[in-house]
Amino acid sequence: MRVGIFDSGIGGLSVLHQALRRIPEAEFIYYADEEHVPYGEKTEKQIKGYINEIIKFMLKKQVDAIVIACNTATSVATKEYRSKFPVPIIGMEPAVKQAVELYGHLPGRILVAATPVTIAGDKLHHLLEKVDREDKVDLAALPGLVRFAEKGDFDTEEIMKYLTKELKHYPLHKYKAFVLGCTHFNYFMAYYKRIFSENVKFIDGNAGTIRQLLRKLEYTGGESCNTLADTASYNGDDGKVTFYFSGKPVTAGDRKRIKAYMEQLDRLDSI
């Protein structure tokens, strides 16, 4: 089984991180569009052009399914658009529905953080119209986190300063759930825990995306789609993953960088 996963950059590694542990016997192709990151500050026409090129690239690699591990790209690549291709293409979106279903009955509000394109897009607003019947959801654009993530800056007070500035007008003490609506945002969990109260729940769309992938592939082997394998992960050179940066094979330096990101995700598992 060969699965293609792509993102504007390294944010989608958080999806790959889970996929490796849920489908340990699969082969993966990971495509980071480093030449065009961040997507969240591009036009819809530009993003759709990037997606077309990446999907064509993946199809030439004979993948069995493609995961758009990018909320911004998914907001542009509608379900109807994705259905035009000959393999299942699984997108992802901010886990707003999950957050409302799990925590909407509790006192307080829900904050969804995403890129400007995702927040301005019709897809998210149509979703909110369906699930946010009591108007409990607020939206926050945090594009600067994408830039911190792409630079590998995970341990700097500049991140805290940025979040404090961007969220200063939000009633932080009122939130009961925080939805990470961009895969790049997963790297900064330690900072969110400093900003929000200890009772806030953090939700991303990664697990739901992998479950949808398994359903599309009618996958029944290996680990349960609700259980993570402890042993399957990326160790830097195990042959399970072939990486490309904007269609080009990665260098030794790129591999070292990727390994550092995956190790950061391993550390976040224990937070």
MARVORO-605139 format. One line per field, with one value per atom (N, C-alpha, C, O): y, x, z; atom name. Coordinates in steps of 0.2 Angstrom, whole numbers, m for minus. Example, Ala and Ser with C-alpha at 12.3 -4.5 7.8 and 13.67 -1.06 7.14 Angstrom:
REM residues 2
north (m28:m22:m16:m17:m11:m5:0:6);
east (66:62:66:71:64:68:64:67);
up (39:39:39:42:35:36:39:40);
a (N:CA:C:O:N:CA:C:O);
END
This chain:
REM residues 271
north (m6:0:6:7:11:17:23:24:27:33:39:40:44:51:56:56:60:65:71:71:77:83:89:89:94:100:105:104:112:117:117:120:114:113:107:102:109:103:102:97:106:105:98:95:96:89:83:78:84:79:77:71:81:79:73:69:74:69:62:57:63:58:54:48:58:55:50:44:52:47:42:36:43:38:32:27:34:29:24:18:27:23:19:14:21:18:13:8:14:9:8:10:4:3:m1:0:m4:m8:m4:m7:2:5:9:10:11:15:22:23:27:34:38:37:43:48:55:56:59:65:71:71:75:81:87:89:91:98:103:103:107:112:118:124:117:122:129:134:128:134:139:144:136:140:141:145:139:140:147:150:150:147:148:153:143:144:148:152:149:153:161:164:163:170:170:175:165:165:165:165:166:167:160:155:159:152:150:144:154:152:149:144:152:150:143:139:143:136:131:125:132:126:124:118:129:127:123:118:124:120:113:108:113:106:102:96:105:101:98:92:102:99:94:89:95:90:83:78:84:77:74:68:77:74:71:65:74:71:64:59:65:59:53:47:55:49:46:40:50:47:42:37:43:38:32:28:32:26:25:20:31:30:27:28:24:21:26:26:32:37:43:42:49:55:58:59:61:65:72:73:76:84:86:87:85:87:94:96:98:105:108:107:111:114:119:119:123:128:126:128:121:118:114:114:111:107:112:111:118:123:126:128:125:127:121:122:115:109:106:101:108:105:98:95:95:88:86:81:90:89:89:85:94:95:88:86:86:80:74:69:73:67:66:61:71:71:66:65:65:61:53:52:49:42:38:32:42:38:42:48:39:43:49:48:55:60:63:65:62:64:71:72:75:82:82:77:88:89:96:101:97:103:104:99:110:111:107:107:104:99:103:102:108:112:107:108:103:99:94:94:91:87:91:89:97:102:103:103:105:107:101:102:95:89:87:85:88:86:91:89:97:102:108:112:107:113:114:119:108:108:111:113:112:115:123:126:126:133:135:132:141:144:144:142:146:146:142:139:141:137:142:146:141:146:141:136:143:140:144:150:141:145:142:136:146:143:149:154:148:153:157:156:163:168:165:167:161:158:154:154:149:145:149:147:154:157:161:162:164:168:164:166:157:153:151:151:150:148:141:140:136:130:130:127:134:134:138:135:143:146:142:143:138:134:129:127:126:121:124:121:131:134:135:134:136:137:131:131:125:119:117:114:118:115:120:118:127:132:135:141:132:134:139:144:139:143:149:153:150:155:155:160:149:148:148:148:149:148:155:158:156:162:159:154:164:162:166:172:164:168:166:160:170:169:170:175:164:165:162:157:166:164:164:160:168:168:162:161:158:151:147:142:148:144:145:141:152:154:152:149:152:149:142:139:138:131:129:125:133:132:133:130:138:139:134:135:130:126:129:127:135:139:136:138:132:129:131:130:134:136:143:144:148:155:159:157:164:168:172:175:173:176:173:177:167:163:166:167:166:168:175:177:180:187:187:191:183:183:181:184:176:173:178:179:181:186:192:194:194:200:198:202:193:191:189:190:187:184:189:188:195:200:202:204:202:204:199:200:193:187:185:186:183:182:175:170:175:168:164:158:168:164:161:157:162:159:153:150:151:146:139:138:134:128:123:117:125:121:125:131:123:126:122:116:123:119:122:127:117:118:117:111:122:122:122:124:121:121:116:116:111:106:109:106:115:118:120:121:121:123:118:120:112:106:107:104:110:110:115:114:118:123:122:127:116:114:117:119:117:120:127:129:131:138:139:143:135:135:134:137:129:127:133:133:137:143:148:152:149:154:152:157:146:145:141:139:141:138:130:127:127:120:115:110:118:114:115:111:118:119:113:110:110:104:106:111:103:104:99:93:101:97:98:104:93:94:89:85:90:85:79:76:78:73:66:62:64:58:56:51:61:60:59:56:63:62:55:52:53:46:41:36:42:37:37:32:43:43:40:37:41:37:30:26:27:20:17:12:21:19:19:15:24:25:19:16:17:11:4:m1:5:m1:m5:m12:m2:m5:m8:m5:m15:m18:m22:m25:m21:m24:m20:m14:m23:m19:m16:m20:m10:m8:m5:m3:m5:m2:5:8:8:15:20:26:17:21:20:22:16:14:16:14:19:20:15:12:13:8:11:17:8:11:10:14:6:4:7:8:9:11:19:23:21:29:30:25:36:38:38:43:35:35:39:38:42:46:42:46:36:32:25:21:24:17:15:9:19:17:17:15:19:19:25:25:30:37:39:40:42:45:52:54:57:64:68:67:73:78:85:86:89:96:100:100:101:104:100:103:93:89:86:82:89:87:83:84:78:73:77:82:76:80:78:73:83:82:79:78:78:75:80:78:86:92:92:93:91:91:85:86:79:73:75:72:78:80:84:83:89:94:90:91:85:82:77:77:74:70:74:72:80:85:86:87:87:89:83:83:77:71:70:67:71:70:75:74:81:86:84:84:80:78:72:71:68:63:66:63:71:74:77:77:80:82:77:79:71:65:65:63:67:66:72:72:78:84:83:88);
east (4:0:4:9:3:7:2:m3:4:0:4:9:1:4:1:m5:5:3:7:13:3:6:3:m2:8:6:10:15:8:12:19:24:20:27:28:26:30:32:26:26:21:15:12:10:11:8:12:10:18:22:18:19:14:10:5:3:3:m2:2:0:8:12:14:14:15:17:12:14:6:0:m1:m2:0:m1:4:2:10:15:14:15:11:9:2:1:m2:m8:m8:m12:m4:m3:4:8:7:14:17:23:13:16:16:18:13:12:18:23:19:24:21:16:25:22:27:33:24:27:25:19:29:28:30:36:26:28:26:21:32:31:33:38:28:28:32:29:38:42:43:45:43:44:38:39:32:26:23:18:26:24:25:30:20:14:8:7:4:m2:m7:m11:m7:m12:m12:m17:m7:m7:m7:m5:m9:m9:m16:m21:m17:m24:m27:m23:m33:m36:m34:m33:m33:m31:m24:m23:m20:m13:m13:m9:m16:m16:m19:m16:m24:m27:m22:m22:m18:m13:m8:m5:m6:m1:m3:0:m10:m13:m13:m11:m15:m15:m8:m8:m3:4:6:9:4:6:2:5:m4:m8:m6:m5:m4:m1:5:6:9:16:14:18:9:8:5:7:1:m2:4:3:9:14:18:22:18:21:17:19:11:6:4:4:2:m1:m8:m11:m10:m17:m22:m28:m19:m23:m19:m13:m22:m18:m22:m28:m18:m20:m18:m12:m23:m21:m20:m25:m14:m13:m12:m7:m17:m17:m24:m27:m26:m33:m34:m39:m29:m29:m31:m35:m27:m27:m34:m37:m36:m43:m48:m53:m48:m53:m54:m59:m49:m49:m51:m55:m48:m50:m56:m56:m62:m68:m69:m65:m74:m75:m76:m74:m80:m82:m75:m75:m71:m65:m61:m58:m60:m56:m59:m55:m65:m68:m66:m68:m63:m61:m55:m54:m52:m45:m47:m52:m42:m44:m42:m43:m40:m38:m42:m43:m43:m47:m42:m36:m45:m41:m45:m50:m41:m44:m41:m35:m46:m44:m45:m47:m43:m45:m47:m46:m51:m54:m53:m52:m53:m53:m59:m64:m57:m61:m67:m68:m70:m75:m81:m84:m84:m89:m88:m92:m82:m80:m80:m82:m77:m77:m84:m85:m88:m95:m98:m102:m98:m101:m99:m103:m92:m89:m90:m91:m90:m89:m94:m94:m98:m103:m108:m111:m110:m115:m112:m115:m105:m102:m102:m102:m102:m101:m95:m89:m95:m89:m89:m94:m84:m83:m78:m74:m78:m73:m69:m72:m63:m59:m56:m52:m56:m53:m48:m49:m42:m36:m35:m34:m33:m32:m28:m26:m27:m24:m29:m35:m27:m32:m36:m42:m33:m37:m43:m48:m41:m46:m52:m57:m50:m55:m59:m65:m57:m61:m65:m69:m63:m66:m73:m75:m77:m84:m85:m90:m80:m81:m82:m86:m77:m78:m84:m87:m86:m92:m98:m103:m98:m104:m104:m110:m98:m98:m101:m104:m99:m101:m108:m112:m111:m119:m122:m128:m119:m122:m122:m126:m116:m114:m114:m115:m113:m112:m119:m120:m124:m131:m132:m136:m127:m128:m123:m122:m119:m114:m109:m108:m106:m101:m94:m89:m93:m86:m84:m87:m77:m74:m68:m66:m66:m61:m55:m55:m49:m42:m37:m36:m35:m30:m23:m21:m19:m12:m7:m4:m6:m2:6:10:7:14:17:23:12:14:17:21:14:17:24:28:26:33:37:43:35:39:41:46:35:36:41:45:40:45:52:56:53:60:63:69:58:60:61:65:58:58:52:47:54:49:51:46:56:58:61:67:56:58:53:47:54:49:46:40:49:45:38:34:38:31:26:21:28:24:22:16:26:25:20:15:21:16:9:4:9:2:m1:m7:2:0:m3:m9:1:m2:m8:m13:m8:m13:m20:m25:m19:m25:m27:m31:m24:m25:m33:m35:m36:m43:m48:m54:m46:m50:m51:m46:m57:m58:m55:m59:m49:m45:m48:m48:m50:m52:m59:m61:m62:m69:m69:m74:m63:m63:m62:m58:m66:m66:m63:m61:m62:m59:m55:m57:m49:m45:m44:m41:m47:m46:m40:m39:m35:m29:m31:m31:m33:m35:m30:m31:m24:m18:m13:m11:m11:m6:1:4:2:8:8:13:1:0:2:3:2:3:9:10:14:21:21:27:16:17:12:10:11:6:9:5:15:18:16:15:15:14:6:4:2:m5:m7:m11:m3:m5:m3:m5:2:4:m2:m3:m5:m10:m17:m20:m19:m26:m26:m20:m32:m32:m31:m31:m30:m28:m34:m33:m40:m46:m48:m52:m44:m45:m43:m38:m48:m46:m43:m46:m38:m35:m37:m37:m39:m42:m39:m39:m37:m35:m38:m42:m38:m41:m37:m39:m31:m27:m30:m30:m32:m35:m41:m41:m45:m51:m49:m52:m44:m41:m39:m40:m35:m32:m38:m38:m43:m49:m52:m54:m53:m56:m52:m54:m45:m41:m41:m42:m42:m43:m49:m50:m55:m61:m61:m63:m58:m57:m53:m55:m48:m44:m47:m44:m52:m55:m50:m50:m46:m40:m43:m46:m41:m43:m37:m38:m31:m25:m22:m24:m17:m13:m16:m21:m15:m18:m25:m26:m29:m35:m35:m30:m39:m39:m40:m39:m41:m42:m36:m36:m31:m25:m19:m18:m14:m8:m3:m3:1:6:12:14:15:21:27:32:28:34:35:41:30:30:31:27:37:38:44:47:45:50:57:57:62:68:74:80:72:77:79:81:79:81:79:83:72:70:66:64:66:63:56:53:53:45:43:37:47:44:49:55:47:51:49:43:53:52:53:59:49:51:49:44:53:52:50:55:44:42:44:46:43:44:52:53:56:63:65:63:69:71:75:79:74:77:84:87:88:95:96:92:103:105:103:101:104:102:95:92:91:83:81:77:84:83:84:80:89:91:86:84:84:78:72:68:70:64:64:59:70:70:69:66:72:71:64:61:60:53:49:45:51:47:49:45:55:57:53:51:52:48:41:38:38:31:31:26:36:37:37:34:40:41:34:32:30:24:19:14:20:15:15:10:21:21:19:18:17:15:7:4);
up (0:0:0:4:m5:m5:m4:m8:1:2:1:4:m3:m3:2:2:5:9:7:6:7:5:9:12:10:13:10:6:12:10:12:9:18:21:25:23:31:36:41:45:41:45:45:50:39:37:40:40:42:46:52:54:55:61:58:62:52:50:48:49:45:43:50:50:55:61:64:66:63:65:60:62:54:49:49:49:51:52:57:57:62:68:68:71:63:62:56:56:52:46:45:40:50:50:44:43:41:35:28:23:28:22:20:24:14:11:10:8:12:11:7:6:3:m1:3:3:5:8:4:2:2:m2:2:3:3:6:1:m3:m1:m6:m3:m3:m2:2:m3:0:m9:m14:m13:m15:m10:m10:m3:m3:2:8:10:9:14:17:12:8:11:7:10:6:16:20:18:20:14:12:4:2:1:m6:m9:m4:m15:m18:m19:m19:m19:m21:m27:m28:m32:m39:m39:m42:m35:m34:m31:m33:m25:m22:m26:m25:m29:m34:m39:m41:m41:m46:m43:m46:m37:m33:m32:m33:m30:m29:m35:m35:m41:m47:m48:m50:m48:m49:m44:m47:m38:m33:m34:m34:m36:m37:m43:m43:m48:m54:m52:m55:m48:m46:m42:m44:m38:m34:m38:m37:m43:m47:m51:m52:m53:m57:m52:m55:m46:m41:m39:m35:m42:m42:m34:m32:m31:m25:m25:m30:m19:m19:m16:m17:m13:m10:m8:m8:m8:m7:m1:m1:4:9:9:8:8:8:16:19:18:25:27:30:24:24:24:20:30:30:25:22:24:19:12:8:10:3:3:m3:8:8:7:4:10:9:2:0:m2:m9:m13:m18:m12:m15:m13:m8:m15:m13:m14:m18:m11:m12:m20:m22:m23:m30:m34:m39:m33:m36:m35:m40:m29:m28:m31:m32:m32:m35:m42:m45:m45:m52:m53:m59:m48:m49:m48:m44:m50:m51:m44:m44:m39:m32:m27:m28:m21:m16:m14:m13:m13:m10:m4:m4:1:8:10:11:11:14:21:25:24:31:33:29:38:40:47:51:50:57:60:58:66:69:73:79:70:73:75:81:71:73:79:83:79:85:91:96:91:97:99:105:95:97:100:105:96:99:106:110:107:113:119:125:117:122:122:126:117:116:121:122:125:130:137:141:137:143:143:138:149:149:146:146:142:139:132:129:128:121:118:122:112:108:103:100:103:99:93:95:87:81:78:76:78:75:68:68:63:57:53:56:46:42:39:40:37:34:29:28:24:19:21:19:26:29:33:32:36:40:36:37:30:25:21:17:20:15:17:23:12:12:16:20:15:18:25:28:29:36:38:43:35:37:36:40:31:30:35:38:37:43:49:53:50:57:57:62:51:50:52:55:51:52:60:63:63:69:75:81:73:79:80:79:81:82:88:87:93:98:98:103:93:92:97:101:98:103:101:105:94:91:89:85:91:88:84:84:79:74:75:76:75:75:70:69:66:61:64:67:63:66:61:62:56:51:53:50:58:60:63:62:65:68:62:63:56:50:49:48:50:49:54:53:60:66:65:65:63:62:56:56:50:45:46:43:51:53:58:60:61:66:73:77:73:80:84:84:89:94:101:105:102:109:109:110:108:108:111:110:115:118:113:114:107:101:100:98:101:99:104:103:111:116:115:116:113:111:106:106:101:95:97:95:100:102:107:106:112:116:112:114:107:103:99:99:96:91:95:92:101:105:111:115:111:116:117:122:111:111:112:112:113:114:122:125:124:131:133:133:133:134:140:140:145:151:150:154:145:143:139:138:136:132:135:140:133:135:130:132:124:119:114:112:111:106:101:102:95:89:85:83:83:79:72:70:68:62:56:51:58:53:56:62:52:54:57:61:55:57:65:68:67:74:79:85:77:82:86:91:83:86:92:95:93:99:105:108:106:111:118:122:119:126:127:133:122:122:123:127:120:121:129:132:131:138:143:149:141:145:145:149:139:138:140:143:139:141:148:151:151:158:157:152:163:162:160:159:160:159:151:149:147:140:137:138:132:128:121:118:119:112:107:109:101:96:90:88:86:79:75:77:68:63:61:57:64:62:62:57:68:69:65:62:64:59:52:49:50:43:42:37:47:46:46:42:50:50:43:41:41:34:29:24:29:25:25:20:31:32:29:26:30:27:20:17:17:9:7:1:10:8:10:8:14:17:20:20:24:28:34:38:35:41:44:50:42:45:50:51:53:58:64:66:66:72:71:65:76:75:74:76:70:68:74:73:80:86:90:96:88:92:89:83:93:90:91:97:86:87:90:88:95:99:95:96:91:88:81:79:77:70:70:72:68:68:63:61:61:57:60:65:59:62:58:60:53:49:43:38:42:36:36:36:37:37:31:31:26:20:19:14:24:24:21:18:21:18:13:14:7:2:3:2:4:4:m2:m5:m4:m9:m7:m3:m8:m7:m14:m18:m15:m21:m27:m32:m27:m32:m33:m37:m28:m29:m23:m17:m24:m19:m13:m15:m7:m2:m1:m3:2:3:10:13:11:17:23:28:21:26:28:33:22:23:27:31:26:30:38:42:39:46:49:55:45:47:48:53:44:45:51:55:52:58:64:69:64:70:71:77:66:67:69:74:67:69:77:80:79:86:90:96:87:91:92:97:87:87:93:96:93:98:105:109:106:112:114:120:109:111:113:116:111:113:121:124:124:131:135:141:132:135:137:140);
a (N:CA:C:O:N:CA:C:O:N:CA:C:O:N:CA:C:O:N:CA:C:O:N:CA:C:O:N:CA:C:O:N:CA:C:O:N:CA:C:O:N:CA:C:O:N:CA:C:O:N:CA:C:O:N:CA:C:O:N:CA:C:O:N:CA:C:O:N:CA:C:O:N:CA:C:O:N:CA:C:O:N:CA:C:O:N:CA:C:O:N:CA:C:O:N:CA:C:O:N:CA:C:O:N:CA:C:O:N:CA:C:O:N:CA:C:O:N:CA:C:O:N:CA:C:O:N:CA:C:O:N:CA:C:O:N:CA:C:O:N:CA:C:O:N:CA:C:O:N:CA:C:O:N:CA:C:O:N:CA:C:O:N:CA:C:O:N:CA:C:O:N:CA:C:O:N:CA:C:O:N:CA:C:O:N:CA:C:O:N:CA:C:O:N:CA:C:O:N:CA:C:O:N:CA:C:O:N:CA:C:O:N:CA:C:O:N:CA:C:O:N:CA:C:O:N:CA:C:O:N:CA:C:O:N:CA:C:O:N:CA:C:O:N:CA:C:O:N:CA:C:O:N:CA:C:O:N:CA:C:O:N:CA:C:O:N:CA:C:O:N:CA:C:O:N:CA:C:O:N:CA:C:O:N:CA:C:O:N:CA:C:O:N:CA:C:O:N:CA:C:O:N:CA:C:O:N:CA:C:O:N:CA:C:O:N:CA:C:O:N:CA:C:O:N:CA:C:O:N:CA:C:O:N:CA:C:O:N:CA:C:O:N:CA:C:O:N:CA:C:O:N:CA:C:O:N:CA:C:O:N:CA:C:O:N:CA:C:O:N:CA:C:O:N:CA:C:O:N:CA:C:O:N:CA:C:O:N:CA:C:O:N:CA:C:O:N:CA:C:O:N:CA:C:O:N:CA:C:O:N:CA:C:O:N:CA:C:O:N:CA:C:O:N:CA:C:O:N:CA:C:O:N:CA:C:O:N:CA:C:O:N:CA:C:O:N:CA:C:O:N:CA:C:O:N:CA:C:O:N:CA:C:O:N:CA:C:O:N:CA:C:O:N:CA:C:O:N:CA:C:O:N:CA:C:O:N:CA:C:O:N:CA:C:O:N:CA:C:O:N:CA:C:O:N:CA:C:O:N:CA:C:O:N:CA:C:O:N:CA:C:O:N:CA:C:O:N:CA:C:O:N:CA:C:O:N:CA:C:O:N:CA:C:O:N:CA:C:O:N:CA:C:O:N:CA:C:O:N:CA:C:O:N:CA:C:O:N:CA:C:O:N:CA:C:O:N:CA:C:O:N:CA:C:O:N:CA:C:O:N:CA:C:O:N:CA:C:O:N:CA:C:O:N:CA:C:O:N:CA:C:O:N:CA:C:O:N:CA:C:O:N:CA:C:O:N:CA:C:O:N:CA:C:O:N:CA:C:O:N:CA:C:O:N:CA:C:O:N:CA:C:O:N:CA:C:O:N:CA:C:O:N:CA:C:O:N:CA:C:O:N:CA:C:O:N:CA:C:O:N:CA:C:O:N:CA:C:O:N:CA:C:O:N:CA:C:O:N:CA:C:O:N:CA:C:O:N:CA:C:O:N:CA:C:O:N:CA:C:O:N:CA:C:O:N:CA:C:O:N:CA:C:O:N:CA:C:O:N:CA:C:O:N:CA:C:O:N:CA:C:O:N:CA:C:O:N:CA:C:O:N:CA:C:O:N:CA:C:O:N:CA:C:O:N:CA:C:O:N:CA:C:O:N:CA:C:O:N:CA:C:O:N:CA:C:O:N:CA:C:O:N:CA:C:O:N:CA:C:O:N:CA:C:O:N:CA:C:O:N:CA:C:O:N:CA:C:O:N:CA:C:O:N:CA:C:O:N:CA:C:O:N:CA:C:O:N:CA:C:O:N:CA:C:O:N:CA:C:O:N:CA:C:O:N:CA:C:O:N:CA:C:O:N:CA:C:O:N:CA:C:O:N:CA:C:O:N:CA:C:O:N:CA:C:O:N:CA:C:O:N:CA:C:O:N:CA:C:O:N:CA:C:O:N:CA:C:O:N:CA:C:O:N:CA:C:O:N:CA:C:O:N:CA:C:O:N:CA:C:O:N:CA:C:O:N:CA:C:O:N:CA:C:O:N:CA:C:O:N:CA:C:O:N:CA:C:O:N:CA:C:O:N:CA:C:O:N:CA:C:O:N:CA:C:O:N:CA:C:O:N:CA:C:O:N:CA:C:O:N:CA:C:O:N:CA:C:O:N:CA:C:O:N:CA:C:O:N:CA:C:O:N:CA:C:O:N:CA:C:O:N:CA:C:O:N:CA:C:O:N:CA:C:O:N:CA:C:O:N:CA:C:O:N:CA:C:O:N:CA:C:O:N:CA:C:O:N:CA:C:O:N:CA:C:O:N:CA:C:O:N:CA:C:O:N:CA:C:O:N:CA:C:O:N:CA:C:O:N:CA:C:O:N:CA:C:O:N:CA:C:O:N:CA:C:O:N:CA:C:O:N:CA:C:O:N:CA:C:O:N:CA:C:O:N:CA:C:O:N:CA:C:O:N:CA:C:O:N:CA:C:O:N:CA:C:O:N:CA:C:O:N:CA:C:O:N:CA:C:O:N:CA:C:O:N:CA:C:O:N:CA:C:O:N:CA:C:O:N:CA:C:O:N:CA:C:O:N:CA:C:O:N:CA:C:O:N:CA:C:O:N:CA:C:O:N:CA:C:O);
END
